[in-house]
Amino acid sequence: MNAEGLPEPAAPAPPPGLVTVGRFDERPGYNVNRPRGADSWLFTWTTGGHGRLSQGAVETRAGAGDLVVLGPDVPHRYAVAPGARHWAFWWVHCQARPSWAGWLRPYARGDRLYVVPPAPGGVHERVESAFRRMLADARWTGQGAPPGRTAAPGAAAAGQIAVAHGAAARELALCSLESIVLLTAATARPEPQRSGIDVRIRRAEALIAADPGAPHTVESLAAGVSLSPSRFAHLFSQQLGQSPMRALLAARLLHAARLLEATDLPVERVAAASGFTSPFHFNRVFRQRYGTPPGAYRAGLRAP
């Protein structure tokens, strides 16, 4: 497909109301030019070789693991990169969900072009799996169970294309794409730097925040960031002004408060889900923190 020199697009973009997904492996000479842009968003995720994508006045070269997103209504062009032997990539045309804008914003290059750099290696398999699931779900008729995804990473042969016509198929496909955007954007984004805070202490904070109900100890947290327990406890207290266990208690109480606000779980189950083995202890420390017992805290939020 070569659109060099043509005043009109070589291949119009799919209609914006559809979700169209495919996997290509193209050789030198492959080139798509859309002087008027597209009505829909274009997401590409490179699995091999290199591609070159331009949007308005901005251009980027995509390699394995790069997620490149082209927004609508801006002239764009994409091709196998000069000097590359091929370009293998997944692509999706669709209308982006509004919530994705915040995830992509840190990777904006201008002219509605976003480049998310490769995520850690362990994320790649989940992203590949999500694309294969999207390809299968886009073919669902809405009758019976959705088709199973292709079983192996190599099973989705180059050249496959699926269009999600039905409402259920479109929503399932968009859910898969949403997980791809979130996985790549969240794991590729550098952590905010705080002056004087050791990166290992930030990782320990993240471990606590991600699952405050887990049976964390000073020893387990220290092992998670490759420090001895004594060194970890000293650094944590020195840099954050509280001990690891005080920080864990605060995180558990906040988690419990959110469960009381958002669910109808019994107080005993809220305590257990937040990492408290004793309901009596949970009631006591919750009251110290919020000034009221857990049950009264929930009732107060729901009172007229």
CORBELWO-V755790 format. One record per residue. N is the residue number from 1. RES is the residue in three letters. SS is DSSP state (H for helix, E for strand, - for the rest). PSI is psi in whole degrees, 0 to 359 (* if undefined). Layout:
N&RES&SS&PSI ; N&RES&SS&PSI
This chain:
1&MET&-&110 ; 2&ASN&E&120 ; 3&ALA&-&14 ; 4&GLU&-&128 ; 5&GLY&-&353 ; 6&LEU&-&140 ; 7&PRO&-&340 ; 8&GLU&-&161 ; 9&PRO&-&144 ; 10&ALA&-&324 ; 11&ALA&-&115 ; 12&PRO&-&148 ; 13&ALA&-&151 ; 14&PRO&-&155 ; 15&PRO&-&144 ; 16&PRO&-&338 ; 17&GLY&-&351 ; 18&LEU&-&163 ; 19&VAL&E&117 ; 20&THR&E&128 ; 21&VAL&E&144 ; 22&GLY&E&170 ; 23&ARG&E&123 ; 24&PHE&E&154 ; 25&ASP&E&99 ; 26&GLU&E&153 ; 27&ARG&E&169 ; 28&PRO&-&138 ; 29&GLY&-&338 ; 30&TYR&-&129 ; 31&ASN&E&127 ; 32&VAL&E&128 ; 33&ASN&E&124 ; 34&ARG&E&92 ; 35&PRO&-&339 ; 36&ARG&-&6 ; 37&GLY&-&203 ; 38&ALA&-&158 ; 39&ASP&-&344 ; 40&SER&-&170 ; 41&TRP&E&151 ; 42&LEU&E&123 ; 43&PHE&E&129 ; 44&THR&E&139 ; 45&TRP&E&116 ; 46&THR&E&133 ; 47&THR&E&343 ; 48&GLY&E&157 ; 49&GLY&E&205 ; 50&HIS&-&143 ; 51&GLY&E&160 ; 52&ARG&E&126 ; 53&LEU&E&137 ; 54&SER&E&145 ; 55&GLN&E&114 ; 56&GLY&-&236 ; 57&ALA&-&5 ; 58&VAL&E&139 ; 59&GLU&E&148 ; 60&THR&E&156 ; 61&ARG&E&128 ; 62&ALA&E&130 ; 63&GLY&-&183 ; 64&ALA&-&129 ; 65&GLY&-&350 ; 66&ASP&-&131 ; 67&LEU&E&118 ; 68&VAL&E&129 ; 69&VAL&E&130 ; 70&LEU&E&120 ; 71&GLY&-&166 ; 72&PRO&-&164 ; 73&ASP&-&23 ; 74&VAL&-&131 ; 75&PRO&-&134 ; 76&HIS&E&163 ; 77&ARG&E&143 ; 78&TYR&E&150 ; 79&ALA&E&168 ; 80&VAL&E&132 ; 81&ALA&-&145 ; 82&PRO&-&132 ; 83&GLY&-&348 ; 84&ALA&-&146 ; 85&ARG&-&333 ; 86&HIS&E&174 ; 87&TRP&E&111 ; 88&ALA&E&129 ; 89&PHE&E&150 ; 90&TRP&E&149 ; 91&TRP&E&151 ; 92&VAL&E&130 ; 93&HIS&E&129 ; 94&CYS&E&179 ; 95&GLN&-&123 ; 96&ALA&-&144 ; 97&ARG&-&143 ; 98&PRO&-&328 ; 99&SER&-&341 ; 100&TRP&H&341 ; 101&ALA&H&318 ; 102&GLY&H&326 ; 103&TRP&H&325 ; 104&LEU&H&337 ; 105&ARG&H&319 ; 106&PRO&-&346 ; 107&TYR&-&15 ; 108&ALA&E&135 ; 109&ARG&E&355 ; 110&GLY&E&156 ; 111&ASP&-&36 ; 112&ARG&-&33 ; 113&LEU&E&133 ; 114&TYR&E&135 ; 115&VAL&E&110 ; 116&VAL&E&118 ; 117&PRO&-&167 ; 118&PRO&-&136 ; 119&ALA&-&169 ; 120&PRO&-&152 ; 121&GLY&H&324 ; 122&GLY&H&342 ; 123&VAL&H&335 ; 124&HIS&H&319 ; 125&GLU&H&321 ; 126&ARG&H&322 ; 127&VAL&H&314 ; 128&GLU&H&317 ; 129&SER&H&321 ; 130&ALA&H&321 ; 131&PHE&H&319 ; 132&ARG&H&322 ; 133&ARG&H&321 ; 134&MET&H&318 ; 135&LEU&H&320 ; 136&ALA&H&315 ; 137&ASP&H&329 ; 138&ALA&-&339 ; 139&ARG&-&1 ; 140&TRP&-&135 ; 141&THR&-&349 ; 142&GLY&-&355 ; 143&GLN&-&132 ; 144&GLY&-&192 ; 145&ALA&-&147 ; 146&PRO&-&150 ; 147&PRO&-&149 ; 148&GLY&-&149 ; 149&ARG&-&160 ; 150&THR&-&141 ; 151&ALA&-&330 ; 152&ALA&-&154 ; 153&PRO&H&325 ; 154&GLY&H&0 ; 155&ALA&H&339 ; 156&ALA&-&95 ; 157&ALA&-&148 ; 158&ALA&-&142 ; 159&GLY&-&350 ; 160&GLN&-&139 ; 161&ILE&E&139 ; 162&ALA&E&144 ; 163&VAL&E&123 ; 164&ALA&E&101 ; 165&HIS&-&317 ; 166&GLY&-&156 ; 167&ALA&H&317 ; 168&ALA&H&318 ; 169&ALA&H&320 ; 170&ARG&H&315 ; 171&GLU&H&320 ; 172&LEU&H&317 ; 173&ALA&H&318 ; 174&LEU&H&326 ; 175&CYS&H&319 ; 176&SER&H&317 ; 177&LEU&H&323 ; 178&GLU&H&319 ; 179&SER&H&326 ; 180&ILE&H&313 ; 181&VAL&H&316 ; 182&LEU&H&314 ; 183&LEU&H&313 ; 184&THR&H&317 ; 185&ALA&H&320 ; 186&ALA&H&322 ; 187&THR&H&337 ; 188&ALA&H&337 ; 189&ARG&-&128 ; 190&PRO&-&144 ; 191&GLU&-&142 ; 192&PRO&-&134 ; 193&GLN&-&131 ; 194&ARG&-&125 ; 195&SER&-&128 ; 196&GLY&-&357 ; 197&ILE&-&121 ; 198&ASP&-&138 ; 199&VAL&H&331 ; 200&ARG&H&327 ; 201&ILE&H&323 ; 202&ARG&H&321 ; 203&ARG&H&321 ; 204&ALA&H&319 ; 205&GLU&H&317 ; 206&ALA&H&322 ; 207&LEU&H&317 ; 208&ILE&H&313 ; 209&ALA&H&326 ; 210&ALA&H&326 ; 211&ASP&-&76 ; 212&PRO&-&338 ; 213&GLY&-&353 ; 214&ALA&-&157 ; 215&PRO&-&60 ; 216&HIS&-&145 ; 217&THR&-&169 ; 218&VAL&H&320 ; 219&GLU&H&316 ; 220&SER&H&321 ; 221&LEU&H&319 ; 222&ALA&H&318 ; 223&ALA&H&326 ; 224&GLY&H&341 ; 225&VAL&-&15 ; 226&SER&-&47 ; 227&LEU&-&156 ; 228&SER&-&152 ; 229&PRO&H&318 ; 230&SER&H&317 ; 231&ARG&H&319 ; 232&PHE&H&311 ; 233&ALA&H&320 ; 234&HIS&H&311 ; 235&LEU&H&315 ; 236&PHE&H&310 ; 237&SER&H&320 ; 238&GLN&H&318 ; 239&GLN&H&334 ; 240&LEU&H&354 ; 241&GLY&-&11 ; 242&GLN&-&158 ; 243&SER&-&161 ; 244&PRO&H&321 ; 245&MET&H&329 ; 246&ARG&H&320 ; 247&ALA&H&322 ; 248&LEU&H&318 ; 249&LEU&H&316 ; 250&ALA&H&319 ; 251&ALA&H&322 ; 252&ARG&H&320 ; 253&LEU&H&321 ; 254&LEU&H&319 ; 255&HIS&H&317 ; 256&ALA&H&318 ; 257&ALA&H&320 ; 258&ARG&H&322 ; 259&LEU&H&320 ; 260&LEU&H&325 ; 261&GLU&H&323 ; 262&ALA&H&349 ; 263&THR&-&171 ; 264&ASP&-&21 ; 265&LEU&-&141 ; 266&PRO&-&153 ; 267&VAL&H&322 ; 268&GLU&H&321 ; 269&ARG&H&326 ; 270&VAL&H&317 ; 271&ALA&H&312 ; 272&ALA&H&319 ; 273&ALA&H&341 ; 274&SER&-&5 ; 275&GLY&-&10 ; 276&PHE&-&123 ; 277&THR&-&341 ; 278&SER&-&116 ; 279&PRO&H&325 ; 280&PHE&H&313 ; 281&HIS&H&319 ; 282&PHE&H&313 ; 283&ASN&H&319 ; 284&ARG&H&311 ; 285&VAL&H&329 ; 286&PHE&H&318 ; 287&ARG&H&322 ; 288&GLN&H&322 ; 289&ARG&H&317 ; 290&TYR&H&357 ; 291&GLY&-&6 ; 292&THR&-&151 ; 293&PRO&-&161 ; 294&PRO&H&315 ; 295&GLY&H&317 ; 296&ALA&H&327 ; 297&TYR&H&314 ; 298&ARG&H&315 ; 299&ALA&H&322 ; 300&GLY&H&326 ; 301&LEU&H&330 ; 302&ARG&H&359 ; 303&ALA&-&147 ; 304&PRO&-&*
